[in-house]
Amino acid sequence: MSSGAVLVFGGTSDARFICQILDEHRILYTLSVATAVGEALAGKIGGQIRIGRIDSAEIADFLVSHAVRWVIDASHPYAELLSRNITQACEIAGVTLSRYQRRSELHDLEHPLLHKVANLQAACTVAQKFGPRVLLTTGSKELAAYQQGLPGKTLLARVLPTSEVMAECEALGLGVDNIIALRGPFSAEFNAATYDFCSPDVVITKESGAEGGYLDKVNPALVRGIPCVVVTRPQPLVSGPELLESREDVSRRVTRWLQERK
């Protein structure tokens, strides 16, 4: 295998294809994920897998102790704290950092019922204007904050079907009528059927890109006259040639990495 350790931060399906590209080039790497769900999304890969949340000091220690020369941040686009910690650790350790973030589809669609907001608080402010049934397709991490920001609303949460997530939902008082436990991404037809079944007054979602089925979530709702509130992504901390937005970008960067190591 090629010399020179690489550390990939994952937790989404994007990390899997990055690891597969590294495997094709026989590059040594470690994939760092926060939970067992991230490990499952990675599937069968050739690198080592590290499971558990990690702060900036721990990342810096890992970079030094494992002689890491290149970090690829393929963490969730909304995991702002982790990306900040990764950036800080790479600066401290003097390690090259690339950021993978799937291409945005935010500007591919405009509609009077499509409301683009910068954060959770703004999403709650917009959603308050509509009826009582709010469908959240934003994951489980911020359910408590949405519950606090949308008092008096009936929250319908589409979340991953894991025991940990179910326990979180139950702890917040969400029952069987409030939880839709499924793993996406979902087709437009599936989302349409979900909207017909749930009859939400408003949908709150995130800018998940084509891989996350963004347009397939939004379009069926708009066709049905259901308002959609989209929480936009935070700006990536990496720019220029180290910001990767496609498989082709990753492949080219890997090739360049191998050339730089010669």
N, C-alpha and C positions, 0 to 999 in steps of 0.2 A: 504493500500500500504506500501511497505518497506520504512523505513526512510532513509535519506541520499540522497541529491540532486545530480543529474548527469547532466552535460551539454554536448550535442553532437553538434559538428560543422558539418554541412552538405552542401547541395547544389548539390549533385549528387544522383543518384538512390541508391548508396550504403548506404546512411544514412537511407533510408527507412527500410531496413531489420534490421538494428541495432536498430532502434526505435521499430520495431515489436518484437524483442527479449526482449527488456526492458519492453514492454507492457505485454508480456507473463509472466514475472516474477514480474509484478506489482511494478516496480521501478519508483519512481518519477523522471522526467527529463524534460529538456528544449532542444528543437532543435533550434539552431541558424543558420539562412541562410541569405545570402546577399541580395537576391532579391525575388520577387514573383514567379519567375521560380523555385527557390529552394523549395519554399513552395509547389508549385504544384507537384514537383517530390516526395515530402514526402508523398503525398496522405493523407488518413485519419489515423491519429495516435492518441495515447492517451495522449501524452505529450503536453506541451505548446510550441508554436512556436514564436520565436523572429526573426523579419525581419529587416535587415539593416546592413551595413558594420560597423566594430568595430575595434578599435586599441587596443594595448596591455594594456594601462591604463584602458580603458573601460572594457576590459575582466577581468582584475584583480579586478576592482570594483564590477563587476557582481559576480565573484566567492565569494568575501567576503560577499556582501549584501544578496546573496541567499544561503549562507552556502553550496556551492558546494564542494563535496569531491572527485569527479572523473570527468575528462574531457576525452571525446573520440573525437579525431580529425579525422573526416571522410570527410574533405574538399577535394576539387579537388587536385590531386597529383601535379599539376603545380602551385597551389596557395601558392608560397613560402613565400610571405610576411605574409599572414595570419597564416601559420604554425609557422613562427618565432614569431609572436605576441602571439600566443597561448602558445608556449613553454616558452616564457619570463614571461607571466602572471602567469602560473602555478608555475614557480620557485619562483616568488615573493610571491604568496599566499600559497605556500606549498601544492599544490593540485596534486594528482596522475594524470598523463597524459598517455593515450594510443593513438596510431596512427593506424587507419585502412587504409591500402593501398592494393588494389587488386593485385594479383600476376602478375608479369611481364611475358609477352610472347616475350620479345625482343630477347632472345637467342634461341627461338624455330625455327627461320628461318634465313638463310643466303642466299644471292643472289647477283650477280654482280650488279644488278640494284637497290639494297637496300642500301641506304646511311644513316648511323646512326650518328647523330650529337648531340652536347651538348646544343645548344641554337638556338635562332631565327636567330642571325647574321650568324652563320655557315650554317643554312638551306638556307638562301638567297644566300650565296656564292656558294653553290652546285647548287641550282636551276638556277642560272645565266648561267650555262654551257649548259642548255637545251633550248628548243624552247620557244616561247613567251607565250603559254597558261599554266598558273599555277593554279592548283586546290588546294585550301586550305581547309582542313577539320580540322582546328585547332581552330574553334570557332571565335567569333567576337571581343574578347577582344584585340587582337594584330593586327587587320587588318591594322591600321594606320602604325604600325611598319613594317609590311610586304610590304605595299605600298611604304614606304620610302626605304626599303632595296631592292626592286625589280623594280627600275625605268625602264620604257619602256616595262614592261611585262603586259599581260592581265590577271588580277586576277579574278578567279572564286571562289566565297566564299560560302561554305556550312555552313549555320548558323541556329540558332533556329528561328522559325517563330513567333517572338514577335514584337510588335510595336516599342519597345525600340531598338531592334537590327536592324530593318528595317531603323529606323531613323539614326542610326550610319552608316549603309552602304550608305545611300543616302547622308549623310553629307560628306562622303569620295569620292563621285562622282560615286559610283557603281550603275549601272542601272539594269534593268530587265534581261539583257543578262549576268550579272555578278553574280547574287544572286540565290542561290539554298536554299530555306528556308524550312527546314524539321527537324523533331526531330528524332534522332537515338535512339538506335543503328540500323544499317542496315545489312541485310543479304549480303552474297557474291554475290548472284544473283542481288540484288538491286544495289549494288556498281558497278557490271559489266555493268549493263544497264546505270548507270550514266556516267561511263567512255566512253561507246560507244556513248552516246548522246553528251557529252561535248568535247570529243577528246582532253584531256589535254596532254601537252608535258611532264609534271612532276606533281606529287602529293606530297604535303607536309602535313604530318599528325603528330599525337602524339602517344606515347606508351600507349594506352588506356586499355590494358588488354583484357581478354576474354569478360568481361561484356560490354566493349566499342567497341567490334567487331574489334580488332586490325588486326588479321589475315584475317578476312573477308574484310577488307579494302585493305590490302597490296597484298594478293595473286591474286585477279582479275586484279590488275594493272600490276603486274609482268608478268602474263600470256600474257597480251597484249603488252608487251615490253615497258610499261610506267615506267620510273624511279620513285622510291618512296624515299622521304627524311623523315626520322623519327626523331623528336626531342625527345631525351630521357628524362626520368624523373629526377628531382633533387633528391639527396639522402635524405631519410627521416631523420628527426632530432631525431626520437625515434628509439631505437633498442632493441634487446633482447626480453624478454617475453612480453613487452608492444607494440611491433610491431605486429599487427594483419593482416593476409592476406587472411582470409577465414571466412565464416559463422561459421565454427566449432571453429576457433580461438576466435571469438567474444563470442560464447556460453560458451566456457570454461572460458573465462575471466569474464563473467557476473557471472557464478557460483562461481568463486573464490572471486569476489567482495562481493557477498552475504555472503560467509563464513567469509570474513574479517570483515564484519559489525556485526557479531554476538557477 
